[in-house]
Amino acid sequence: MAKEVYIAGVGLTKVDLTGRIFGSAFDLFREAYARALEDSPVRSFDALQVGIMDSEEFENRANIATKVADHLRLTGIPAVRSETASSTGAAALHEAVYKIASGEFENVLVLCGERMKTVTTEVATNIMSKTVDPVERSFGFTMPSLIALVTQAWFQERKIKGKAISDVLARLMVRAHALGAGNPLAAFAGRTEPLEAYFDRSQNLPVATPLMRKDCSPICDGAAAVILTSRPQGVRIAGLGSSTDTSSILDRVELAHLGATRRAAELAYYRAGIRDPRAIEGLVVEAHDAFNSLLPINLVDLGLVDDAEVIEALVGKVKSPPGDPLEHPVTGVRGRLPTNLSGGLKARGHPVGGTGLFQIAENYLQITGRFPNSRAQVKGARIGISHSIGGPGNNVYVTILEASDSKRTRQPVPKPRLTFESAERGAAATSTNLHGARGVVVAATSIYVTAGGTPGPEHVALLRIDGKRVFARLEQPPREGERIEELLAGETVNLLVKGDGDHYVQLDPRGKGLTLARIVQRLRRRVGRGAAAADGAAPDGTGGTE
């Protein structure tokens, strides 16, 4: 960057679950702005960067950046809106940084947030599902259900099955809420979640297998403000990285990881001169965990933890009772990798347009020794990595902050790819040439809360056919208690294209698919292993990995 960029102050509102604290998005932004002014020596601005994801549908307001400038009595200032789905807050900051780095601006105000409690959870889910590719929406996919497929693939890659999946997710829930409970600005401040709450099916309803209601971040209101300047301050912007991936997960190279996170991190590390992020001293991390399962996936994709170690690095031994996450030797307050000490999106809350800026501001407060939860203040915090996902992993931002007086030596880092050209994409498979094709089930989920408000559940499998991926509904719904994600994963099935063009999974009648006999055989094996477990052996799905 041509000029160094510094943070001169931040302001955060409380994240609100009630919908009663803020009367409009302007109230949100006004409060965050006032708090940032109290924190900053800068009082005048050359530009305003506003981040909000969906003011048109949540508040019936358009041209929002202009109106925010007017409400803050900053009329005359250039004001621009950023929007990249749930990474909007980080995107707005990146754009503001580039304005100052170019030399054209000296001080830029960044304001990001969302007022979502104007609608019901069902309506909010439908609004946000519009970020999903149209083909995926036609199968009922929402944001949670697409992440459910990524989750299925990740656990399958690690050979974790059955109850072991729920055990991991439950402990990630406990971790998030234990940390959020101590954060006075968090949506769930003062509200822990006991482990048994995850397994209470009267309250923790399924959303998209294996994700449950308590795996999902809440609908809430909140805003953040960050004041950027070219004048030296205590914390500087050390590195920025952003990357996109395909809108549809059908077109992605791999399913179990987010390629855009890996590319964004690679670019941010390159710009910050960080060759090995695991060797950083004084590190704090805020990673995007809109769903519990994303946190371990993200830490691996950010290059901070090995895949085989990440679950234990977050929640310890899964068979042991959950401990205080602040005391965890790796990701706790004294560990080498303090992670999501705010409670993350799951417990701090996820006001979608503001989340990315919340994360950056929280890392700034860690580095300046003023974190809202004093118990979670990392002693000697010097570098913060913030990671924000837009959509189902297709617009990702990584932001690195560093104390300005840091003595860290910049290291030579291989230059990543910086420019791209339009690439030819293979011809899409059509219904006519797919009918009767045989494919392998990569992942499957039952979607209980569907896009468009159609009644659930929808049982959908992701198939790989001749190197291509396609979605297909189950021709026959599973029996009660059957977990289609486990029964179908890895199976060879036929694709049936009906007269209306819809795709359906047809179980292979020649015995190479999931026939009734094979289902019964599998269930008998599981019952047998369960009986063995009663005599001291580990049953299928309860011993972690196989």
Secondary structure, DSSP 8 states (H G I E B T S, - for coil): --S--EEEEEEE---BSSS-S-SSHHHHHHHHHHHHHHH-S----SEEEEE-S-HHHHTS--SHHHHHHHHTT-TTS-EEEE--GGGHHHHHHHHHHHHHHTTS-SEEEEEEEEE-TTS-HHHHHHHHGGGS-HHHHHTT--HHHHHHHHHHHHHHHTT--THHHHHHHHHHHHHHHHHHHT-TTSTTTT----HHHHT-TTTS-EEETTEEGGGB----EEEEEEEEESS--SEEEEEEEEEE--SSGGG-S-SSS-HHHHHHHHHHHHHHT-S-GGG-SSEEEE---SBTTHHHHHHHHTTSS-TTTHHHHHH--TTS----GGG-TTTSTTSSS-B-TT-HHHHT---TTTHHHHHHHHHHHHHTT--SSGGG--TT--EEEEEEEETTTTEEEEEEEEETT-------------------------HHHHTT-EEEEEEEEEESS-GGG--S-EEEEEEEETTEEEEEEESS---TT--HHHHHTT-EEEEEE-TTS-EEEEE-TTTTS--HHHHHHHHHHHHHHHHHHHTT---TTTSS--
